[in-house]
Amino acid sequence: MNSKNRRAAAVGAVVALQALVLGACASGEPAGSGTRVEAAAGSGPAGQPRIAAVIKGLDNPFFQAMKQGIDDQARAGGVPVTVQAANSITDTTGQADKLNGLAGQDFSCYVVNPISGTNLIQGLARLSALNKTVVNIDSPVDPAAAKSANVKLATYIGTDNVEAGKMAGRRMTELLPSGGDVAVIGGIAGDVTSGARVEGFQQGIGPNLKVVQTVAANWERQTALTAATDVMRANPDLVGFFVANDDMGLGVARAIANSGKTGKVKVISVDGNKDALEAVKAGTLDGTVSQYPYAIGHMGVEACQAAAAGKTLPPNVKAPVEMITKDNADQALASTPKPFGTYDDPFKALIQ
């Protein structure tokens, strides 16, 4: 199904759902398989949100850190939160089912990190019809699909993925001053986040570097290992890889090691998870553009708290990013999953 048809299907589903929403039960305890962080004793005062979060699969350390940030801020703020995750990074239908299940329960604010730009549109339309607060974190909801389905997002919190790619491109240029051929390993073909990082990398590299091949590896380590092996076989003079996430980057690093080219073929990835930071420190990975999913999840809960207090939310908030090299890997490891530097958090002032 092409994007036009998907949007038309989403709109049709919304029409059907609006009838259901009128009779939906808006009370009752949250249920499901997710984790609920209980508020402190005496919780639930007026003006405090009841939060549901639907994120991507916890099989990836990135989303484990995001969940930790959500849980920690909920605990610190004394607000209840229910977190449910997709079964895997590609479980679009399962993730949509989890949101649909939570949409009929008595939450006031929903934090969502969709697997694709459109897979949660149906549930989000239902929430918007109920005037619930929706906070979009990390992966953005497709704007055109949201508009067609009358989805209202209170704010978006995430990484500037184009800028993250540019940082990687600039670092690759520093590592390879003589230039040469490089390859790109992306996530799922057509994924907005992967595309933005790849676009940024191509903008960030110097004129002496040439991207000779780009392949998709579905965000999976083993797939990336196989793809990188094939790419090096086809391009024996290759001097570097840019990889759109750390899990795939570690697979590419393994492929380079298997071919006996560690140190000769550079590899830079994106995310900054703990395994990748340790690989940078060990020298098997030449760098990672560190995002902070912990901070993204943390700010997502703060946004719900601010909305419940009647504050106006900023429409778009950039999460912090840092270029991690061997020189600062120890510092990054010491503070993970939190950023080691300072960053702007506009929600913090709103809830004080």
MIDO-8392 format. One record per residue: residue in one letter; y, x, z of N, C-alpha, C in turn. Coordinates in steps of 0.001 Angstrom, whole numbers, plus 500000, padded with zeros to 6 digits. Layout:
aYXZYXZYXZ ...
***
This chain:
m498798500857500000500000500000500000501238500883500000 n502192500629499051503398501434499037504369500968500107 s505489501759500292506408501472501395507056500107501246 k507359499693499976507989498398499773507084497276500239 n505787497398499873504842496367500269504620496348501777 r504605497555502382504416497611503836505559496896504538 r506782497120504051507917496479504698507854494972504515 a507438494534503320507323493109503097506268492516504025 a505152493237504208504105492761505108504597492684506543 a505411493689506913505937493700508290506834492500508527 v507695492194507534508591491052507687507789489772507805 g506726489648506976505892488464507052505242488320508407 a504803489428508952504168489394510271505155488976511340 v506414489412511166507428489061512161507658487560512181 v507708486943511007507920485504510945506829484785511721 a505583485228511511504478484598512229504572484854513718 l505010486038514066505067486387515488506161485632516228 q507260485343515535508354484687516225507905483361516824 a506972482687516151506441481444516701505620481719517944 l504874482824517903504062483169519063504926483569520246 v506033484266519934506890484764521006507432483636521856 l507741482495521220508310481375521943507406480918523069 g506108481086522845505190480627523881504556481739524665 a505066482946524450504446484088525115504693484033526609 c503694484496527344503842484600528786504693485819529099 a505768485653529821506680486750530116506543487217531553 s505442486942532179505251487390533553503843487910533723 g503567488436534889502240488949535162502246490452535247 e501235491005535893501161492427536101500761493149534818 p501303494350534586500882495131533445499399495437533517 a498762495481532363497339495780532331497081496804531257 g495839497244531126495483498177530080494928499453530638 s494649500364529717493983501600530109494963502721530429 g496245502456530339497208503519530537497399503879531990 t498253504881532194498548505356533536499794504668534068 r499731504222535277500900503618535899501312504461537081 v502599504882537076503143505631538209503809504642539138 e503322504519540329503873503551541261505206504025541806 a506135503100541884507420503434542466507255503655543967 a508273504254544553508251504494545990508291503168546717 a507989503217548041508017502009548848509373501339548736 g509347500000548659510591499281548493511105499287547068 s510214499588546119510635499670544725510954498291544184 g511558498282542999511841497045542322513150496398542711 p514163497175543166515455496563543475516122496061542206 a517095495196542389517812494665541237518414495803540434 g518353495683539119518920496707538259517971497813537911 q516753497805538449515765498826538114514856498309536994 p514552499136536011513722498681534898512241498689535241 r511482497873534528510021497982534499509691498522533125 i509086499701533088509003500462531836507565500533531329 a507402500320530018506140500600529330506416501666528275 a505525502634528183505677503693527173504420503740526318 v504607503819525015503494503952524069503741505222523270 i502851506213523448503048507513522816501845507862521955 k501883509058521367500772509498520507499624510023521371 g498571510483520696497332510842521368497449511993522347 l496835511818523510496871512856524541495871513970524279 d495245513967523098494390515086522705495242516288522287 n496554516077522155497473517148521771498329517522522981 p498420518826523338499193519233524519500650518808524460 f501191518675523259502589518252523122502808516905523796 f501891515986523580502067514641524126501624514559525591 q500800515493526014500507515607527440501785515971528201 a502565516906527636503823517300528271504827516152528256 m504838515388527162505730514225527080505394513224528181 k504117512966528376503683512032529424504081512556530802 q503956513860530998504337514442532286505826514212532562 g506656514372531513508089514136531678508388512684532023 i507680511764531375507851510335531673507461510052533124 d506286510527533502505779510272534857506697510871535924 d507158512111535690507978512791536703509308512069536925 q509968511649535832511253510976536015511055509589536622 a509972508910536256509708507603536865509502507748538371 r508765508773538735508506509018540158509814509380540883 a510615510254540247511877510671540861512853509508540987 g512827508618540002513754507498540016513248506286540770 g511974506338541204511414505214541942511249503970541088 v510914504173539810510727503023538919509286503021538413 p508669501840538285507295501779537783507247501984536282 v506211502705535813506041502913534373504557502846534035 t504243502215532958502891502200532414502901502972531103 v502045503991530993501979504808529780500651504562529085 q500704504214527820499491504097527020499637504982525788 a498518505594525383498553506540524268497523506156523215 a497817506524521974496843506362520897495632507236521195 n494505506885520595493290507662520831493346509034520165 s494153509160519119494290510440518424495613510435517680 i495940511561517071497206511723516372497269510879515100 t496128510382514640496100509573513409495734508107513682 d495654507723514935495209506369515309496370505367515223 t496837505118514012498003504242513834497710502807514270 t496539502292513894496203500914514241495991500750515741 g495282501704516346495057501628517791496354501688518566 q497284502520518119498574502607518813499346501295518687 a499314500708517492499997499418517293499390498340518182 d498071498350518318497413497365519184497861497509520634 k498036498756521067498476498975522463499884498425522677 l500777498650521730502130498111521880502103496583521852 n501330496021520939501247494559520866500718493973522176 g499772494677522790499232494210524061500252494248525184 l501093495269525182502111495415526227503317494512525979 a503532494128524720504735493368524366504777492003525043 g503621491441525382503596490139526031503670490215527536 q503837491411528090503869491574529538505300491749530041 d505437491730531351506761491641531958507417493004532145 f507626493687531037508392494935531089509789494667530557 s510751495430531053512131495241530581512538496293529570 c511831497412529541512209498514528646510954499178528094 y510964499462526802509810500059526124510235501392525505 v509480502444525834509693503765525248508588503982524224 v508947504222522967507927504303521924508067505583521118 n506923506191520820506842507366519955505825507048518859 p506265506458517747505316505978516729504629507109515969 i503387506864515585502652507847514786503240507949513380 s503624506809512831504304506824511530505601506024511666 g506388506035510609507660505333510668507527503826510685 t506344503309510349506190501857510194505069501234511026 n504210502049511654503005501441512247503287500559513469 l504454500716514107504767499898515279505773498784514977 i506122498616513721507180497666513358506876496254513868 q505648495813513735505299494453514142505585494222515630 g505113495136516470505342494996517910506808495145518276 l507513496052517599508932496259517889509758495033517509 a509379494365516423510076493136516033509900492064517104 r508722491996517663508468491025518727509336491330519949 l509431492617520295510258493002521446511734492705521200 s512182492971519978513585492726519659513897491240519731 a512952490401519303513158488951519386513274488490520838 l512658489255521738512719488933523169513885489632523865 n514717490358523092515865491104523631515457492149524661 k514303492759524465513884493863525323514566495155524870 t514785496069525798515348497377525450514249498251524852 v514516498839523685513555499726523033514191501113522876 v513525502118523441513969503506523350512993504248522454 n513472504744521333512631505459520365512718506959520650 i511584507586520913511588509022521187510746509777520158 d511089511025519946510364511981519118510313511578517650 s509297510837517209509176510455515791509976509178515542 p510904509208514585511777508043514386511075506880513688 v511480505684514060511080504479513336511804504489511990 d511103504114510924511708504078509599512905503118509601 p514111503609509281515305502752509375515246501524508470 a514763501681507244514726500552506315513738499485506791 a512569499922507279511579498970507789512114498268509028 a512819499007509879513399498411511087514434497349510723 k515261497652509756516294496703509344515667495429508777 s514650495591507934513997494438507318513360493521508357 a512861494115509457512161493337510485513061492963511657 n514364493255511539515326492958512621514970493667513924 v514467494887513799514166495694514987515457496318515507 k515692496175516805516903496734517419516504497873518361 l516948499069518047516652500239518876517879500583519706 a517691500738521011518825501030521892519318502451521724 t518395503379521492518771504783521316517588505534520718 y517874506685520140516826507583519656517019508933520328 i515920509505520823515944510818521474514894511690520794 g515299512781520187514306513628519534514899514922519023 t514009515727518490514395517029517964515043516881516595 d516049517700516329516591517821514977515610518700514207 n514684518055513499513595518804512874514051519677511718 v515117519282511045515660520145509991516180521437510619 e516909521308511722517438522497512396516305523371512939 a515224522734513455514070523513513933513468524323512791 g513346523712511620512826524447510465513742525577510055 k515058525341510116516009526400509772515867527597510712 m515694527313512000515531528411512966514316529252512612 a513225528575512231512011529301511838512262530124510572 g513011529552509619513304530275508380514138531522508630 r515122531381509509515970532538509825515150533623510517 r514252533222511411513423534210512108512448534884511142 m511879534112510228510969534700509236511710535736508389 t512952535445508053513757536386507255514009537675508038 e514230537545509350514423538743510185513145539573510234 l511990538896510301510715539620510407510308540288509095 l510807539739507970510401540240506653511641540635505849 p512341541695506268513597542066505588513398542466504129 s512196542906503772511944543290502372511564542095501512 g511416540916502147511075539713501406509610539619501050 g509281538704500133507896538518499708507550537043499593 d506258536798499367505764535431499186505316534842500525 v505711533603500780505287532910502002504718531544501619 a503945530969502543503353529649502325503722528732503484 v503618527435503238503950526425504246502742525536504479 i502410525337505757501352524397506141502026523220506838 g501995522046506197502633520868506750501660519975507490 g502188518874508066501347517908508772500724516938507779 i500749515656508110500220514637507207501158514512506012 a500598514466504807501406514337503601502312513104503700 g503595513282503448504544512180503496505134511916504859 d504673512618505884505205512415507229506666512877507297 v507521512043507887508954512319507914509256513583508721 t508622513724509877508873514881510737508458516178510055 s507264516188509495506795517378508795507720517715507636 g508104516703506881508984516940505737510316517531506141 a510869517065507267512162517584507726512043519050508144 r510950519405508796510776520808509221510610521728508008 v509831521269507043509619522071505835510937522222505074 e511690521141504974512994521193504307513913522197505010 g513944522148506350514784523073507094514352524515506898 f513033524768506882512549526132506683513019526674505338 q512911525866504310513326526318502971514828526582502918 q515596525833503721517037526070503780517363527329504582 g516491527663505542516784528762506456516372530138505973 i515444530221505020514971531539504580515989532204503661 g515961533537503677516852534309502820516375534334501378 p517205534877500485516879534860499043515682535721498661 n515283536655499529514151537524499181512791536923499524 l512797535769500189511535535098500505511321533943499531 k510080533788499085509755532736498118508550531935498616 v508736530610498710507621529737499085506753529511497847 v505516530038497903504651529970496723503640528825496806 q503413528271497993502448527173498110502729526375499373 t502627525055499266502759524154500412501558523225500448 v500872523166501583499692522302501707499798521480502996 a499140520327503019499103519472504211497800519705504969 a497885519809506284496689520033507103496560519001508215 n497264517879508071497061516695508949497292516969510426 w498081517969510749498402518328512141497179518880512891 e496096519222512218494830519602512873494554521095512728 r494115521709513829493911523151513862492841523619512877 q491686522952512893490592523392512029490953523219510552 t491632522108510239492046521881508850493019522963508409 a493918523356509312494888524405508988494205525752508802 l493197526022509634492454527286509497491823527383508108 t491193526300507701490553526287506378491591526404505263 a492693525668505401493734525693504368494351527080504248 a494634527723505390495244529051505360494302530075504738 t493023529961505024492042530870504418492073530737502898 d492121529503502422492169529267500972493470529792500365 v494584529573501076495888530012500567495933531538500456 m495419532240501458495432533715501406494515534241500299 r493418533523500078492511533943498994493203533790497636 a493999532725497499494687532473496225495948533327496062 n496470533818497194497726534593497161497541535862497991 p496859536856497451496523538050498244497724538848498726 d498899538663498108500092539406498532500946538620499530 l500436537518500019501202536673500947501616537470502192 v502866537244502656503347537987503825503700537081505001 g503637535750504809503989534899505942503627533436505749 f503482532744506910503241531301506928504290530644507838 f504827529516507367505521528614508276504615527408508475 v504386527018509739503436525956510060504174524903510891 a503981523630510541504819522556511088504496522172512518 n503372522624513086503184522458514535502308523587515089 d502307523703516413501615524822517057500105524747516904 d499553523541517015498094523442516933497608523989515587 m498284523603514522497938524153513210498287525638513148 g499402526037513791499789527438513777498730528335514391 l498091527843515460497018528627516089495804528715515166 g495555527665514388494484527729513394494795528742512306 v496058528773511862496467529745510840496360531167511401 a496771531350512653496664532681513273495200533141513309 r494294532209513559492868532550513560492413532949512163 a492883532221511148492520532556509767493019533950509403 i494233534281509851494791535613509581493954536685510277 a493569536413511524492731537377512254491381537545511576 n490800536430511138489490536497510474489537537352509206 s490700537377508558490843538151507319491308539580507581 g491476539931508865491890541294509215493352541581508906 k494211540529508869495604540726508485496596540442509625 t496112540427510859497025540208511983498105541290511998 g499368540856512086500489541792512043501019542020510636 k500139541837509645500572542021508243501083540714507646 v500487539604508049500941538276507606501549537579508820 k502824537284508734503529536661509857503276535154509888 v503321534582511088503158533133511216504099532614512309 i504867531619511928505797530960512853505520529457512810 s505430528842513987505140527408514041506209526691514879 v505963525440515169506934524592515884506208523818516980 d506793523752518139506402522927519291506635523642520611 g506082524877520746506247525591522003505268525158523085 n504051524745522704503092524406523758502564525683524430 k501914525525525565501568526689526385500646527659525652 d499664527134524931498756528014524187499521528847523161 a500499528214522516501283528930521514502173529982522167 l502760529647523308503597530632524008502769531854524408 e501554531613524855500691532741525225500296533551523989 a500116532866522851499796533577521610500979534417521147 v502208533915521330503396534698520986503467535938521880 k503213535744523164503231536884524097502172537924523714 a501008537442523259499916538354522889500114538975521506 g501041538397520707501310538961519388500465538398518262 t499644537382518555498857536774517472499653535701516736 l500726535220517357501662534294516721503028534983516787 d503775534968515684505017535746515635506219534980516156 g506046533708516405507134532932516987506824531454516940 t507489530708517816507405529249517768508782528691518109 v509174527688517356510411526977517689510030525947518739 s510464526206519950509998525397521076510802524116521200 q510098522994521050510667521708521428510320521493522905 y510902520456523464510598520171524860510225518706525031 p508962518360524721508527516974524870508667516474526301 y508569517398527259508791517017528656510195516432528806 a511182517135528235512574516672528340512764515364527574 i512089515226526442512203513999525649511668512804526446 g510487512956527048509932511880527865510783511578529077 h511276512651529699512146512538530877513387511716530535 m514041512061529423515257511349529023514955509920528587 g513744509684528060513385508322527681513410507375528874 v512897507834530004512922507010531225514348506872531736 e515112507976531691516519507891532111517276506867531273 a516993506807529977517670505838529095517366504416529545 c516107504158529921515752502824530431516507502520531718 q516609503508532593517346503309533847518818502997533565 a519405503718532613520816503503532289521020502116531680 a520103501710530796520222500392530171520115499293531219 a519197499468532179519030498458533225520268498358534115 a521014499461534194522246499475534993523443498964534195 g523191498524532969524262497960532162525112498978531425 k524634500227531342525391501271530664525176501198529147 t526151501666528411526033501766526957525366503086526600 l524284503024525833523531504232525508524071504888524244 p524084506222524206524437506891522948523350506593521915 p523722506371520655522706505955519669521711507043519289 n522128508302519397521271509397518925521476510613519809 v520404511089520425520505512236521338519543513334520867 k520080514516520648519251515646520217518599516311521426 a517297516497521326516562517193522381516730518709522207 p516551519469523284516759520919523184515660521604522362 v516014522694521698515052523556520995515431525011521250 e514428525882521267514663527314521458513714528105520550 m514178529216520009513310530108519240512633531064520217 i511306530973520296510555531814521236509923532979520485 t510221534182520942509647535401520387508959536163521517 k508422537312521189507761538108522219508747538519523320 d510035538612522955511055539050523919511317538029525027 n511165536741524726511459535733525762510255534840526080 a509067535235525618507870534418525851507565534282527348 d507744535358528102507479535282529547508398534267530226 q509661534271529829510632533341530401510248531894530058 a509828531692528814509420530349528399508162529904529136 l507208530812529309505971530468530009506240530118531475 a507185530818532071507475530592533490508053529203533731 s508753528645532753509404527353532960508677526188532294 t507684526474531421507009525391530708506403524393531686 p506480523075531412506919522442530164508414522154530104 k509168522638531091510601522379531091511334523467530306 p512502523142529752513298524170529064513733525255530046 f513834526498529562514312527551530460515833527688530386 g516432527080529370517881527122529251518501525787529638 t519818525713529583520512524465529864520574523622528589 y520712522319528754520824521439527586521601520182527977 d522123519523526956522896518300527186521956517132527460 d522225516409528551521466515203528896522479514103529227 p522894513325528216523946512328528449523516511183529368 f522197510985529524521714509873530354521847510175531843 k521778511455532167521817511845533579523095511334534245 a524227511507533548525506511062534125525555509535534226 l524850508844533338524902507379533336524156506750534507 i523203507471535081522406506876536161522778507429537529 q523793508299537573524205508858538866525174507922539573 
***
